[in-house]
Amino acid sequence: MDKLENQPCPFCGKNTLTLTEDEAEIPYFGNVFIFGMVCDNCKYSKSDVECEEMKDPTRYTLMIEKEEDMNIRVVKSSTATVRFPGLRMSVEPGADSEGFVSNVEGVIKRFEEIVEKERDLADEEDVRKSAKNLLKKIRKVKFGELPTKLIIEDPSGNSAIISEKAVLEKLKVKK
């Protein structure tokens, strides 16, 4: 892993930012670079994943049907959109979008944490109730009791769902 320390942080301006670059071989996907930056002062952090070779825009679809599906490897770049249409949840890429290498459970956990925060911070009872119901569904998905679909669309092609169950399609990019 390459590391560059004591760099200026884009947020607090102090020379406390550490930049990292690592390389990993992901079976059935290829060589990827994992970039990161973390500030020891203000705790700003950002990460991303890029493929070594250029890829076409992609859409991966995975039907999550059982608890074992939680272990399926997921590579998500900062340019990817992640959707769980059956749960009516999605995250679009933005300026602070992060890339990561995880598994299906890790992707679901990220959504679960957001819904938990929404539940805990909501002033309205109906918002709290809606969040609680969604959390019940998320937990059922995690235990293989509620089948749902995971879709990852990436115009850069730097994302993947590594499984024979995943359906890979070429993504039509709107211009």
Order of alpha helices (4+ residues) and beta strands (2+ residues): beta-beta-beta-beta-beta-beta-beta-beta-beta-alpha-alpha-beta-beta-beta
